[in-house]
Amino acid sequence: MGNICVVPGDTVIRTVDDMLDLMMNMQYRYGCDALIIDGRQLNPDFFDLKTGLAGEILQKFANYNMRLGIVGDFSVYRSKNLHDFMRESNRYGKIVFADTVERAKELLSQ
């Protein structure tokens, strides 16, 4: 179902432009149509839905028809809205949240 690439661990995404640059680089250099990134590599504001950062970043993935897997321990976040959002995202499979890279690959491949 396409080429799933794991983002190198030294990559840090602070802004929407950082993510867009990463997407374009990974797509053109490696032919990726899906990325997997560790949640710790994302600006913490991503997980605070009120900031709008997650919505802006995820809109880029929709615009460029790419998929995204975010890996981590999401139990540290207390927001019911965030957990509802993650559950709904996993249901559709374009953006997935998983506890391991292997699980993210599995969800993105469905």
N, C-alpha and C positions, 0 to 999 in steps of 0.2 A: 504494500500500500504506500510505497514511496520510501524516501530516504530519511530516516530519523537520525538526527545528530545530537550528541550530548555536548553542551556548551562547556568549554574549558573552565576549570575551577578558579582560574585567576581573573575571570571576567566579572565585572561589577556593573550592574544596571542601576543608574540613579535617575534617569529621565526617559521620557518617551523617545527622544532622539537617540539615546544610547541603545535602546532596544531596536529601533528601526535600523540603525547602523549594523548591529549584530545580525539582524534578520537578513539584510541584503548581503552582507559579507558571507554568511553561512550558506545562503541560497546560491549565490553565484560562484563561490569558491569550491563548495563541496556538494552542490546539488541537493541541499536539504529542503524538504517540504514540511518538516516537523522538527522542532527543537525541544530538548529536555534541559531544564536548568534547575539547579538547586535553589530553593527558596531563599537561602541565606545570601545568594548573590543579587537578590532584588532589594531595592530601596524598601525599608520597612513600611513606608507609606503605601506601598502596593497592597498590603494586607489591611489597611484602614480604608474601607470602601468610601468613606466620606471625603477623602482627598481627591477622588476621581482618577488617580493614577492607574489603577487596575483597569478601569473602563477604557481609558485612552490607549493603554498598551494593548489590551485585548482587541480593540477595534482595528489596530494595525494588522493583527494576525488575520482578522476577518477580511480586511481590504486586500491583503496579499495572498489570500487563500492558503495560509500556512496553519499548522496545528502546533500546540504548545503543551508540554508536560512540565509541571512544576513539582519538584520532589522535596519532601521535608516532613517534619513533625508538626502538624498543624493544630495539635491539641493545645499548644501554648496560646493560641488565639481564642479569646472568650466570646467574640462577636457571633451571635446567632445568625445575623445576616450574612456574615462571611461564610459560615459553615453551610448555610442554605445555598449560597451562591456556588460553593465548591461542589456540593452534592448535585445541583442542577447541571453544572458544567460537565461533570463526569458522566452524566446521563447522555449528553449529546456527543461527547467524544472529540470535539474540536480543541477544547481546552480541558486538560485533565490535571487533577491533583492526586499524587500518589506518595506512598511512603518509601518507595525504592525506585531506582532507575528501571529495573526490570519490569516492575508493575506499570510504570508510566509507558514503557514501550508496548506492553501488552494492551493497555487501554487505547493508545494511539493507533494500534494496528487493527483494531476491531472495525 
